[in-house]
Amino acid sequence: MKYMFFVITAAFMLLLALPVQGTGPVKIGFINSITGKEAQIGENLTNGAAMAVDDLKSKGIQIVMVQEDDGGDPKNALAAYEKLVTRDRVIGVVGPYTSASANVVASRADQYQVPLLVPAAAKEEITMKGYKNVFRLNAPADVYSKVLLNTIAPYRPKTIAYVYAATDFGVSTVKTAQLNAAAMGLKEVASEKYQQGQPDYRATLAKIKAIQPDLVFLVSYDADAILLMRQAKEIGLTPNAFLGAGAGYTTAQFASQQDISSLVISATQWTDDVNWPGAADFAVRYKARFGKQPTYHAACTYEAVRIMALSALNSKSPQALCATLKAGSWNGIMGPVRFINYSGYTNQNNHPMLVQQLQSGKYETVYPSQFSRKKLVYPYNR
């Protein structure tokens, strides 16, 4: 009897803690890496979210966005989510950025029954556990390698080497890249995993140089991406192509290092030259406001915040919001968005990815053909 009383009381207290959307402004949570190793990329997410809030307000939709910094730490991300849903009583949460953080938070979303909309974290597992309250806007990790290899396939490369961070994103992306490369007939000649933040990668890169692979597939966040390419130049590593799996290879900071970033090929969730509604205008306004080109992280977060807010407008509870996200469809700067179940994924937007190459210091879309403005430069020639 005492046990039953405890269970009923605990359930009642949890119910009281959960938010109920009233008639006032829409209140949503936002978890991001404002500080820490991924802070430069996190800045893009913050900027995208701020633009979404302002654009919604300009249309008379009042948003209260409660922002939490996880520093890229999964423990902090989980604490932030629990604070947002129990103390701040938000109706839904956008974020976190990193795959490790998003994966941990996703594991608790069904417990609290407050929807989580992931804008950019790519680890497949996030939407492969059957969670009912977890939704993802961006394409998962397996698509990164697939589009990169599809872009290179006509040139018939024979060998590939992997250099990647020992993170959830790095491990997950390379795992699927190995499967996609094997299916394409590529021979794996090296797989080098590294810890983030090291000052010197020359020994690892020298191993790769000695093997002379046709392709070097890289998975890194921003600081490591720049250092790896700088040290690759120093030791004379020149494969036929450097393939960057998004993240650090898609930032303004990376592009600005023209002596090392030129002709690097990268997968991306978004570019400003797609014909998706408002994409080009978003890029122009973003650059005018923040003084730099938006990354896909900014675009993904902009659209995630917009979708979360619009879905919450007529949802009086997190449960109603979850149903709205599940049934809804949108079309904006990320193209058509629907959260569906397919290929083992649950509530996953089947988003098409693109491939870009840095040419003359600018990211140019080179794949697929309907979005490409420039031809791929291959082989790589520093």
Rosetta blueprint (number, residue, H / E / L):
1 M L
2 K H
3 Y H
4 M H
5 F H
6 F H
7 V H
8 I H
9 T H
10 A H
11 A H
12 F H
13 M H
14 L H
15 L H
16 L H
17 A H
18 L L
19 P L
20 V L
21 Q L
22 G L
23 T L
24 G L
25 P L
26 V E
27 K E
28 I E
29 G E
30 F E
31 I E
32 N E
33 S L
34 I L
35 T L
36 G L
37 K L
38 E L
39 A H
40 Q H
41 I H
42 G H
43 E H
44 N H
45 L H
46 T H
47 N H
48 G H
49 A H
50 A H
51 M H
52 A H
53 V H
54 D H
55 D H
56 L H
57 K H
58 S H
59 K L
60 G L
61 I L
62 Q L
63 I E
64 V E
65 M E
66 V E
67 Q E
68 E E
69 D E
70 D L
71 G L
72 G L
73 D L
74 P H
75 K H
76 N H
77 A H
78 L H
79 A H
80 A H
81 Y H
82 E H
83 K H
84 L H
85 V H
86 T H
87 R L
88 D L
89 R L
90 V L
91 I L
92 G E
93 V E
94 V E
95 G L
96 P L
97 Y L
98 T L
99 S H
100 A H
101 S H
102 A H
103 N H
104 V H
105 V H
106 A H
107 S H
108 R H
109 A H
110 D H
111 Q H
112 Y H
113 Q L
114 V L
115 P L
116 L E
117 L E
118 V E
119 P L
120 A L
121 A L
122 A L
123 K L
124 E H
125 E H
126 I H
127 T H
128 M L
129 K L
130 G L
131 Y L
132 K L
133 N L
134 V E
135 F E
136 R E
137 L L
138 N L
139 A L
140 P L
141 A H
142 D H
143 V H
144 Y H
145 S H
146 K H
147 V H
148 L H
149 L H
150 N H
151 T H
152 I H
153 A H
154 P H
155 Y H
156 R L
157 P L
158 K L
159 T E
160 I E
161 A E
162 Y E
163 V E
164 Y E
165 A E
166 A L
167 T L
168 D H
169 F H
170 G H
171 V H
172 S H
173 T H
174 V H
175 K H
176 T H
177 A H
178 Q H
179 L H
180 N H
181 A H
182 A H
183 A H
184 M H
185 G L
186 L L
187 K E
188 E E
189 V E
190 A E
191 S E
192 E E
193 K E
194 Y E
195 Q L
196 Q L
197 G L
198 Q L
199 P L
200 D L
201 Y L
202 R H
203 A H
204 T H
205 L H
206 A H
207 K H
208 I H
209 K H
210 A H
211 I H
212 Q L
213 P L
214 D L
215 L E
216 V E
217 F E
218 L E
219 V E
220 S L
221 Y L
222 D H
223 A H
224 D H
225 A H
226 I H
227 L H
228 L H
229 M H
230 R H
231 Q H
232 A H
233 K H
234 E H
235 I H
236 G L
237 L L
238 T L
239 P L
240 N L
241 A E
242 F E
243 L E
244 G E
245 A L
246 G L
247 A H
248 G H
249 Y H
250 T H
251 T L
252 A H
253 Q H
254 F H
255 A H
256 S H
257 Q L
258 Q H
259 D H
260 I H
261 S H
262 S L
263 L L
264 V L
265 I E
266 S E
267 A E
268 T E
269 Q L
270 W L
271 T L
272 D L
273 D L
274 V L
275 N L
276 W L
277 P L
278 G L
279 A H
280 A H
281 D H
282 F H
283 A H
284 V H
285 R H
286 Y H
287 K H
288 A H
289 R H
290 F H
291 G L
292 K L
293 Q L
294 P L
295 T L
296 Y H
297 H H
298 A H
299 A H
300 C H
301 T H
302 Y H
303 E H
304 A H
305 V H
306 R H
307 I H
308 M H
309 A H
310 L H
311 S H
312 A H
313 L L
314 N L
315 S L
316 K L
317 S L
318 P H
319 Q H
320 A H
321 L H
322 C H
323 A H
324 T H
325 L H
326 K H
327 A H
328 G L
329 S L
330 W E
331 N E
332 G E
333 I L
334 M L
335 G E
336 P E
337 V E
338 R L
339 F E
340 I E
341 N E
342 Y E
343 S L
344 G L
345 Y E
346 T E
347 N E
348 Q E
349 N E
350 N L
351 H L
352 P L
353 M L
354 L E
355 V E
356 Q E
357 Q E
358 L E
359 Q E
360 S L
361 G L
362 K E
363 Y E
364 E E
365 T E
366 V E
367 Y E
368 P L
369 S L
370 Q L
371 F L
372 S L
373 R L
374 K L
375 K L
376 L L
377 V L
378 Y L
379 P L
380 Y L
381 N L
382 R L
